[in-house]
Amino acid sequence: MAMTETQERESMIREGVAELCKQFPGEYWRELDREQAYPTEFVRRLSEDGWLGALIPEQYGGGGLSESDAAIILEEINHQGCNAGACHAQMYIMGTVLRHGSDEQKQQYLPGIASGDIRLQAFGVTEPDAGSNTLAIRTRAVQQDDGSWVVDGQKIWTSRFFHSDMMLLLARTSEPVEGKPKWWGLSTFLVDLREADGAIEAKEIRTMMNHATCEVFIKNLKLPAEALVGEEGMGFRYILDGMNAERILIAAECVGDGRWFIEKGAAYASEREVFGKKIGSNQGVQFPLARAHAAVEAADLMRRRASELFEAGEPCGAEGNMAKLLASEASWQAANACLDAHGGFGFAEEYDIERKFRETRLYMTAPINNNLVLAFLGQHVLKMPRSY
Ligand SMILES: Cc1cc2nc3c(=O)[nH]c(=O)nc-3n(C[C@H](O)[C@H](O)[C@H](O)COP(=O)(O)OP(=O)(O)OC[C@H]3O[C@@H](n4cnc5c(N)ncnc54)[C@H](O)[C@@H]3O)c2cc1C
């Protein structure tokens, strides 16, 4: 059967990304993993080849590709055994600037982001005392008489902080006001970390996978008036917009991980012989892989549906959340089936399974915990009473 236009386009993207990824084999990632070091060279090549700037419109030097295309890029990176978590945030953080930033901000930053000269990888939302309750954040930005801002506060889990030139920061600028929605009063700022002049200190948090994530302390940080993105008080809405994109793209990464695990598990199970027969002929080995395959492919369909709605400018909160929920569970299911199929060898570093196993587990917890996805579906889609 002839390929559709979409299939042809996807296949071209996959081939290009796979070609680049093949130059960064398991050995490369294993070594970084041991040192908890950042994949600088991989990210540089992704930028140089235009994959990281794919979503930036052509007028700003980007690829002008769609959300669906971006999803295929990230999916394929993970499918090839690499880890898009090192740089995925640039794709959705940039969207906040693109959708809500001023013309000046777009002119000033987007071309540099597209070329890789400016790294916008850090996203400062989560705080230690607020956790999943973003509206409870306490980082405060106070406007001065000359229009500039002074920021004080603390963030946690700010990933890629040390590998970023800019950070998109969410801070409270106004206290809740009667008559305004509950989410009002938070604002987004584009912080140029190169000009932070000692007002920001960060400390890396070592985690079970290599993720370059940090706690960040902000003291008396002076920002120009132009650092504000969009309208004051509207930041939470802007971040939510970006969060739909984030959930869809993370779901795509999980689909990529899931396919990597299933292909690896099925190949091994078709070769390894124990008791004089291939282990894959045992249903105890075969069925978990087959079941995980079905789950990954179903999650991919939901991811595609969410991308479609996102691109059409339609509400896609439910679909984006469902895609992230289903895909993160499916990749975790695939990870376990693959590990089980490999027996003891699954635990050996050289097979890369234990590394990918740790990496894919994150997505059930971040960027939003699956419990909170279920709460969203229960309350906003099924109209049941709120749990918080
Ligand atoms: C490696 C890593 C990288 C990250 N990168 C970033 C980043 O770059 N930028 C950023 O801003 N954040 C980042 N995060 C933060 C991430 O988004 C949060 O960890 C996540 O939102 C959950 O917040 P929390 O960890 O404080 O958990 P909590 O909010 O404390 O929740 C703890 C547990 O309680 C459950 N829970 C809480 N309330 C409810 C409820 N009402 N109903 C049911 N269950 C509930 C949660 O589901 C969870 O299981 C990162 C986190 C990690 C681990």
The ligand as a MOL file (V3000), in Angstrom:
LIG
                    3D

  0  0  0     0  0            999 V3000
M  V30 BEGIN CTAB
M  V30 COUNTS 53 58 0 0 0
M  V30 BEGIN ATOM
M  V30 1 C 13.6860 14.6020 37.5610 0
M  V30 2 C 12.6460 15.6580 37.6660 0
M  V30 3 C 12.6870 16.7290 36.7970 0
M  V30 4 C 11.7710 17.7710 36.9130 0
M  V30 5 N 11.8910 18.8820 36.1070 0
M  V30 6 C 11.1360 19.9580 36.3720 0
M  V30 7 C 11.3960 21.2100 35.7050 0
M  V30 8 O 12.2750 21.3090 34.8320 0
M  V30 9 N 10.6710 22.2900 36.0680 0
M  V30 10 C 9.7000 22.2430 37.0220 0
M  V30 11 O 9.0880 23.2640 37.3000 0
M  V30 12 N 9.4090 21.0690 37.6540 0
M  V30 13 C 10.1070 19.9450 37.3650 0
M  V30 14 N 9.8540 18.7640 38.0300 0
M  V30 15 C 8.8440 18.7460 39.0730 0
M  V30 16 C 7.6710 17.8530 38.7760 0
M  V30 17 O 6.8400 18.4730 37.8490 0
M  V30 18 C 7.0240 17.5820 40.1460 0
M  V30 19 O 7.8400 16.6290 40.8080 0
M  V30 20 C 5.6740 17.0890 40.0520 0
M  V30 21 O 4.8670 18.1010 39.5500 0
M  V30 22 C 5.1050 16.6420 41.4070 0
M  V30 23 O 5.3570 17.5530 42.4440 0
M  V30 24 P 6.0450 17.0080 43.8100 0
M  V30 25 O 7.2470 16.2340 43.4360 0
M  V30 26 O 6.2330 18.1350 44.7690 0
M  V30 27 O 4.9950 16.0110 44.4040 0
M  V30 28 P 3.7850 16.3370 45.4010 0
M  V30 29 O 2.9080 17.3990 44.8400 0
M  V30 30 O 4.3370 16.5420 46.7840 0
M  V30 31 O 2.9900 14.9600 45.3740 0
M  V30 32 C 3.4610 13.7890 46.0530 0
M  V30 33 C 2.5060 12.6420 45.7760 0
M  V30 34 O 1.1950 12.9610 46.2660 0
M  V30 35 C 0.2490 12.8200 45.2200 0
M  V30 36 N -0.8200 13.8420 45.3680 0
M  V30 37 C -0.7010 15.1370 45.7530 0
M  V30 38 N -1.9130 15.7390 45.7450 0
M  V30 39 C -2.8040 14.8040 45.3290 0
M  V30 40 C -4.2170 14.8030 45.0870 0
M  V30 41 N -4.9760 15.8930 45.2840 0
M  V30 42 N -4.7920 13.6610 44.6480 0
M  V30 43 C -4.0530 12.5450 44.4650 0
M  V30 44 N -2.7170 12.4850 44.6550 0
M  V30 45 C -2.1060 13.5850 45.0960 0
M  V30 46 C 1.0250 13.0420 43.9410 0
M  V30 47 O 0.3760 12.4780 42.8350 0
M  V30 48 C 2.3390 12.3390 44.2860 0
M  V30 49 O 2.1990 10.9570 44.0860 0
M  V30 50 C 10.7370 17.6980 37.8960 0
M  V30 51 C 10.6710 16.5740 38.7510 0
M  V30 52 C 11.6070 15.5870 38.6510 0
M  V30 53 C 11.5390 14.4190 39.6050 0
M  V30 END ATOM
M  V30 BEGIN BOND
M  V30 1 1 1 2
M  V30 2 1 2 3
M  V30 3 2 2 52
M  V30 4 2 3 4
M  V30 5 1 4 5
M  V30 6 1 4 50
M  V30 7 2 5 6
M  V30 8 1 6 7
M  V30 9 1 6 13
M  V30 10 2 7 8
M  V30 11 1 7 9
M  V30 12 1 9 10
M  V30 13 2 10 11
M  V30 14 1 10 12
M  V30 15 2 12 13
M  V30 16 1 13 14
M  V30 17 1 14 15
M  V30 18 1 14 50
M  V30 19 1 15 16
M  V30 20 1 16 17
M  V30 21 1 16 18
M  V30 22 1 18 19
M  V30 23 1 18 20
M  V30 24 1 20 21
M  V30 25 1 20 22
M  V30 26 1 22 23
M  V30 27 1 23 24
M  V30 28 2 24 25
M  V30 29 1 24 26
M  V30 30 1 24 27
M  V30 31 1 27 28
M  V30 32 2 28 29
M  V30 33 1 28 30
M  V30 34 1 28 31
M  V30 35 1 31 32
M  V30 36 1 32 33
M  V30 37 1 33 34
M  V30 38 1 33 48
M  V30 39 1 34 35
M  V30 40 1 35 36
M  V30 41 1 35 46
M  V30 42 1 36 37
M  V30 43 1 36 45
M  V30 44 2 37 38
M  V30 45 1 38 39
M  V30 46 1 39 40
M  V30 47 2 39 45
M  V30 48 1 40 41
M  V30 49 2 40 42
M  V30 50 1 42 43
M  V30 51 2 43 44
M  V30 52 1 44 45
M  V30 53 1 46 47
M  V30 54 1 46 48
M  V30 55 1 48 49
M  V30 56 2 50 51
M  V30 57 1 51 52
M  V30 58 1 52 53
M  V30 END BOND
M  V30 END CTAB
M  END
